């Protein structure tokens, strides 16, 4: 059976990104509170589970992110899995802003870490490792506490948020 596409080496970053984008993911906002009280948050679809025993998750942040030093210093993070109706939050935390948390429902979790309200799930973690890989830093976190709801999660595929159609659009 012939392949429907011609394989090629990864020399075109934009085309490679389109290939990576064929993998549909959930959408998260990863939040933290630094030792000096600054709340940080970034939209990330690089979240993944690593282990159940002990419970470990990972996510990645671009090495050029202005939030990188803050996440490292905090030693903790919260993965907020966005619900279908939280597209605005995904967009808000994907852009630079002075206070991304202004006017949103946010609770204080363990160690005063910011937990966004209305999410499909929240996973509070302690950083157990970080590793520079390529142009990103991988953060490994041991789950300390979590919550989840029956909300349908927001999805991302083909460079677009997917609302109401599920993975069939991918």
Phi and psi in degrees as GROMACS dihedral restraints (atoms count N, CA, C in turn):
[ dihedral_restraints ]
;  ai    aj    ak    al  type     phi  dphi    fc
    3     4     5     6     1   -76.1    20    10
    4     5     6     7     1   146.4    20    10
    6     7     8     9     1   -72.6    20    10
    7     8     9    10     1   141.3    20    10
    9    10    11    12     1   -75.5    20    10
   10    11    12    13     1    -4.5    20    10
   12    13    14    15     1  -144.9    20    10
   13    14    15    16     1   157.6    20    10
   15    16    17    18     1   -91.4    20    10
   16    17    18    19     1   118.1    20    10
   18    19    20    21     1   -64.2    20    10
   19    20    21    22     1   147.3    20    10
   21    22    23    24     1  -149.3    20    10
   22    23    24    25     1   157.1    20    10
   24    25    26    27     1   -69.4    20    10
   25    26    27    28     1   157.9    20    10
   27    28    29    30     1   -79.1    20    10
   28    29    30    31     1    61.0    20    10
   30    31    32    33     1   -94.9    20    10
   31    32    33    34     1   -16.2    20    10
   33    34    35    36     1  -109.1    20    10
   34    35    36    37     1   101.7    20    10
   36    37    38    39     1   -58.4    20    10
   37    38    39    40     1   -36.6    20    10
   39    40    41    42     1   -68.8    20    10
   40    41    42    43     1   -40.9    20    10
   42    43    44    45     1   -68.5    20    10
   43    44    45    46     1   -38.7    20    10
   45    46    47    48     1   -62.0    20    10
   46    47    48    49     1   -40.4    20    10
   48    49    50    51     1   -61.1    20    10
   49    50    51    52     1   -38.7    20    10
   51    52    53    54     1   -62.7    20    10
   52    53    54    55     1   -39.6    20    10
   54    55    56    57     1   -64.0    20    10
   55    56    57    58     1   -45.7    20    10
   57    58    59    60     1   -60.2    20    10
   58    59    60    61     1   -36.6    20    10
   60    61    62    63     1   -66.3    20    10
   61    62    63    64     1   -13.1    20    10
   63    64    65    66     1   -70.8    20    10
   64    65    66    67     1   -14.5    20    10
   66    67    68    69     1   -89.5    20    10
   67    68    69    70     1   109.1    20    10
   69    70    71    72     1   -70.8    20    10
   70    71    72    73     1   141.9    20    10
   72    73    74    75     1  -136.0    20    10
   73    74    75    76     1   167.6    20    10
   75    76    77    78     1   -77.9    20    10
   76    77    78    79     1   174.2    20    10
   78    79    80    81     1  -121.7    20    10
   79    80    81    82     1   129.9    20    10
   81    82    83    84     1  -124.0    20    10
   82    83    84    85     1   156.3    20    10
   84    85    86    87     1  -116.5    20    10
   85    86    87    88     1   117.8    20    10
   87    88    89    90     1   -94.9    20    10
   88    89    90    91     1   127.0    20    10
   90    91    92    93     1  -122.3    20    10
   91    92    93    94     1   159.4    20    10
   93    94    95    96     1  -157.6    20    10
   94    95    96    97     1   167.0    20    10
   96    97    98    99     1  -128.2    20    10
   97    98    99   100     1   122.1    20    10
   99   100   101   102     1   -74.3    20    10
  100   101   102   103     1   164.5    20    10
  102   103   104   105     1   -55.9    20    10
  103   104   105   106     1   -27.8    20    10
  105   106   107   108     1   -91.5    20    10
  106   107   108   109     1    10.4    20    10
  108   109   110   111     1    92.1    20    10
  109   110   111   112     1     1.2    20    10
  111   112   113   114     1   -74.8    20    10
  112   113   114   115     1   127.2    20    10
  114   115   116   117     1   -90.6    20    10
  115   116   117   118     1   131.7    20    10
  117   118   119   120     1  -123.7    20    10
  118   119   120   121     1   150.9    20    10
  120   121   122   123     1  -158.2    20    10
  121   122   123   124     1   143.0    20    10
  123   124   125   126     1  -139.7    20    10
  124   125   126   127     1   144.1    20    10
  126   127   128   129     1   -77.7    20    10
  127   128   129   130     1   133.6    20    10
  129   130   131   132     1  -145.5    20    10
  130   131   132   133     1   135.6    20    10
  132   133   134   135     1  -112.8    20    10
  133   134   135   136     1    14.8    20    10
  135   136   137   138     1   -90.7    20    10
  136   137   138   139     1    12.4    20    10
  138   139   140   141     1   -70.9    20    10
  139   140   141   142     1   142.8    20    10
  141   142   143   144     1  -156.9    20    10
  142   143   144   145     1   151.4    20    10
  144   145   146   147     1   -85.3    20    10
  145   146   147   148     1   147.7    20    10
  147   148   149   150     1  -116.1    20    10
  148   149   150   151     1   -44.5    20    10
  150   151   152   153     1  -152.4    20    10
  151   152   153   154     1   148.5    20    10
  153   154   155   156     1   -97.0    20    10
  154   155   156   157     1   -25.3    20    10
  156   157   158   159     1  -136.8    20    10
  157   158   159   160     1    94.3    20    10
  159   160   161   162     1   -78.0    20    10
  160   161   162   163     1   162.3    20    10
  162   163   164   165     1   -72.9    20    10
  163   164   165   166     1   112.3    20    10
  165   166   167   168     1  -127.5    20    10
  166   167   168   169     1   137.6    20    10
  168   169   170   171     1  -125.5    20    10
  169   170   171   172     1   166.5    20    10
  171   172   173   174     1  -139.7    20    10
  172   173   174   175     1   157.4    20    10
  174   175   176   177     1  -154.1    20    10
  175   176   177   178     1   164.7    20    10
  177   178   179   180     1  -127.3    20    10
  178   179   180   181     1   151.9    20    10
  180   181   182   183     1  -132.1    20    10
  181   182   183   184     1   136.8    20    10
  183   184   185   186     1   -58.3    20    10
  184   185   186   187     1   137.0    20    10
  186   187   188   189     1   -62.9    20    10
  187   188   189   190     1   -21.0    20    10
  189   190   191   192     1   -89.4    20    10
  190   191   192   193     1    -0.5    20    10
  192   193   194   195     1   -64.2    20    10
  193   194   195   196     1   133.0    20    10
  195   196   197   198     1   -66.4    20    10
  196   197   198   199     1   -13.5    20    10
  198   199   200   201     1   -87.8    20    10
  199   200   201   202     1    -8.7    20    10
  201   202   203   204     1   -56.5    20    10
  202   203   204   205     1   -50.8    20    10
  204   205   206   207     1   -61.5    20    10
  205   206   207   208     1   -37.3    20    10
  207   208   209   210     1   -65.8    20    10
  208   209   210   211     1   -42.5    20    10
  210   211   212   213     1   -63.6    20    10
  211   212   213   214     1   -41.6    20    10
  213   214   215   216     1   -63.7    20    10
  214   215   216   217     1   -44.5    20    10
  216   217   218   219     1   -67.2    20    10
  217   218   219   220     1   -32.8    20    10
  219   220   221   222     1   -66.5    20    10
  220   221   222   223     1   -37.5    20    10
  222   223   224   225     1    75.8    20    10
  223   224   225   226     1     1.8    20    10
  225   226   227   228     1  -147.9    20    10
  226   227   228   229     1   160.6    20    10
  228   229   230   231     1  -155.3    20    10
  229   230   231   232     1   162.6    20    10
  231   232   233   234     1  -122.9    20    10
  232   233   234   235     1   127.4    20    10
  234   235   236   237     1   -93.7    20    10
  235   236   237   238     1   113.6    20    10
  237   238   239   240     1  -101.1    20    10
  238   239   240   241     1   107.7    20    10
  240   241   242   243     1   -82.1    20    10
  241   242   243   244     1   114.5    20    10
  243   244   245   246     1   -72.7    20    10
  244   245   246   247     1   144.2    20    10
  246   247   248   249     1   -85.8    20    10
  247   248   249   250     1   164.3    20    10
  249   250   251   252     1   -53.0    20    10
  250   251   252   253     1   -35.1    20    10
  252   253   254   255     1   -88.6    20    10
  253   254   255   256     1    13.8    20    10
  255   256   257   258     1  -110.9    20    10
  256   257   258   259     1    29.2    20    10
  258   259   260   261     1   -55.8    20    10
  259   260   261   262     1   -40.6    20    10
  261   262   263   264     1   -60.3    20    10
  262   263   264   265     1   -38.4    20    10
  264   265   266   267     1   -64.8    20    10
  265   266   267   268     1   -41.7    20    10
  267   268   269   270     1   -58.5    20    10
  268   269   270   271     1   -44.7    20    10
  270   271   272   273     1   -69.3    20    10
  271   272   273   274     1   -40.6    20    10
  273   274   275   276     1   -60.5    20    10
  274   275   276   277     1   -47.0    20    10
  276   277   278   279     1   -81.0    20    10
  277   278   279   280     1    -6.4    20    10
  279   280   281   282     1   -85.6    20    10
  280   281   282   283     1   -14.2    20    10
  282   283   284   285     1  -110.3    20    10
  283   284   285   286     1   152.2    20    10
  285   286   287   288     1   -67.6    20    10
  286   287   288   289     1   140.7    20    10
  288   289   290   291     1  -160.4    20    10
  289   290   291   292     1   152.9    20    10
  291   292   293   294     1   -63.7    20    10
  292   293   294   295     1   -46.4    20    10
  294   295   296   297     1  -138.0    20    10
  295   296   297   298     1    92.8    20    10
  297   298   299   300     1   -66.0    20    10
  298   299   300   301     1   -18.8    20    10
  300   301   302   303     1   -89.9    20    10
  301   302   303   304     1    -5.7    20    10
  303   304   305   306     1   -58.9    20    10
  304   305   306   307     1   124.2    20    10
  306   307   308   309     1    75.0    20    10
  307   308   309   310     1    12.6    20    10
  309   310   311   312     1  -110.6    20    10
  310   311   312   313     1   158.9    20    10
  312   313   314   315     1   -73.9    20    10
  313   314   315   316     1   112.4    20    10
  315   316   317   318     1  -142.1    20    10
  316   317   318   319     1   129.2    20    10
  318   319   320   321     1  -107.6    20    10
  319   320   321   322     1   159.0    20    10
  321   322   323   324     1   -91.0    20    10
  322   323   324   325     1   118.0    20    10
  324   325   326   327     1   -91.0    20    10
  325   326   327   328     1  -157.2    20    10
  327   328   329   330     1   -55.4    20    10
  328   329   330   331     1   139.0    20    10
  330   331   332   333     1    55.6    20    10
  331   332   333   334     1    28.7    20    10
  333   334   335   336     1    64.2    20    10
  334   335   336   337     1    21.7    20    10
  336   337   338   339     1   -72.9    20    10
  337   338   339   340     1   140.3    20    10
  339   340   341   342     1   -74.5    20    10
  340   341   342   343     1   123.5    20    10
  342   343   344   345     1  -113.2    20    10
  343   344   345   346     1   120.6    20    10
  345   346   347   348     1   -75.5    20    10
  346   347   348   349     1   138.7    20    10
  348   349   350   351     1   -78.6    20    10
  349   350   351   352     1   154.7    20    10
  351   352   353   354     1    76.9    20    10
  352   353   354   355     1     9.6    20    10
  354   355   356   357     1   -78.8    20    10
  355   356   357   358     1   160.3    20    10
  357   358   359   360     1   -68.2    20    10
  358   359   360   361     1   -31.7    20    10
  360   361   362   363     1  -160.0    20    10
  361   362   363   364     1   155.4    20    10
  363   364   365   366     1  -134.8    20    10
  364   365   366   367     1   136.9    20    10
  366   367   368   369     1  -131.1    20    10
  367   368   369   370     1   109.8    20    10
  369   370   371   372     1   -93.2    20    10
  370   371   372   373     1   127.3    20    10
  372   373   374   375     1  -132.1    20    10
  373   374   375   376     1   154.0    20    10
  375   376   377   378     1  -106.7    20    10
  376   377   378   379     1   129.4    20    10
  378   379   380   381     1   -67.2    20    10
  379   380   381   382     1   125.0    20    10
  381   382   383   384     1  -112.2    20    10
  382   383   384   385     1    -1.6    20    10
  384   385   386   387     1   177.5    20    10
  385   386   387   388     1   152.6    20    10
  387   388   389   390     1  -142.2    20    10
  388   389   390   391     1   147.2    20    10
  390   391   392   393     1  -142.0    20    10
  391   392   393   394     1   126.7    20    10
  393   394   395   396     1   -75.4    20    10
  394   395   396   397     1   123.8    20    10
  396   397   398   399     1  -137.8    20    10
  397   398   399   400     1   116.7    20    10
  399   400   401   402     1    59.2    20    10
  400   401   402   403     1  -126.7    20    10
  402   403   404   405     1  -100.1    20    10
  403   404   405   406     1    18.2    20    10
  405   406   407   408     1  -132.7    20    10
  406   407   408   409     1   166.0    20    10
  408   409   410   411     1  -117.5    20    10
  409   410   411   412     1   126.1    20    10
  411   412   413   414     1   -87.8    20    10
  412   413   414   415     1   132.0    20    10
  414   415   416   417     1  -109.4    20    10
  415   416   417   418     1   128.3    20    10
  417   418   419   420     1  -104.7    20    10
  418   419   420   421     1   132.0    20    10
  420   421   422   423     1  -132.0    20    10
  421   422   423   424     1   135.6    20    10
  423   424   425   426     1   -86.9    20    10
  424   425   426   427     1   128.4    20    10
  426   427   428   429     1   -70.1    20    10
  427   428   429   430     1   124.8    20    10
  429   430   431   432     1  -102.4    20    10
  430   431   432   433     1   -30.4    20    10
  432   433   434   435     1  -162.5    20    10
  433   434   435   436     1   150.4    20    10
  435   436   437   438     1  -150.1    20    10
  436   437   438   439     1   163.7    20    10
  438   439   440   441     1  -148.7    20    10
  439   440   441   442     1   153.5    20    10
  441   442   443   444     1  -148.9    20    10
  442   443   444   445     1   159.3    20    10
  444   445   446   447     1  -126.1    20    10
  445   446   447   448     1  -178.6    20    10
  447   448   449   450     1   -87.6    20    10
  448   449   450   451     1     5.3    20    10
  450   451   452   453     1   -61.5    20    10
  451   452   453   454     1   143.4    20    10
  453   454   455   456     1   -74.8    20    10
  454   455   456   457     1   132.3    20    10
  456   457   458   459     1   -76.9    20    10
  457   458   459   460     1   152.8    20    10
  459   460   461   462     1   -75.7    20    10
  460   461   462   463     1   140.4    20    10
  462   463   464   465     1  -120.4    20    10
  463   464   465   466     1   158.7    20    10
  465   466   467   468     1  -135.3    20    10
  466   467   468   469     1   128.2    20    10
  468   469   470   471     1  -157.1    20    10
  469   470   471   472     1   144.8    20    10
  471   472   473   474     1    56.2    20    10
  472   473   474   475     1    34.6    20    10
  474   475   476   477     1    75.0    20    10
  475   476   477   478     1    14.6    20    10
  477   478   479   480     1  -138.0    20    10
  478   479   480   481     1   150.0    20    10
  480   481   482   483     1   -73.7    20    10
  481   482   483   484     1   140.2    20    10
  483   484   485   486     1  -111.8    20    10
  484   485   486   487     1   118.0    20    10
  486   487   488   489     1  -121.5    20    10
  487   488   489   490     1   125.7    20    10
  489   490   491   492     1    79.1    20    10
  490   491   492   493     1    -5.6    20    10
  492   493   494   495     1  -114.9    20    10
  493   494   495   496     1    -9.3    20    10
  495   496   497   498     1    67.0    20    10
  496   497   498   499     1  -164.5    20    10
  498   499   500   501     1   -74.3    20    10
  499   500   501   502     1    -9.2    20    10
  501   502   503   504     1   -57.7    20    10
  502   503   504   505     1   -27.4    20    10
  504   505   506   507     1   -72.2    20    10
  505   506   507   508     1   -16.9    20    10
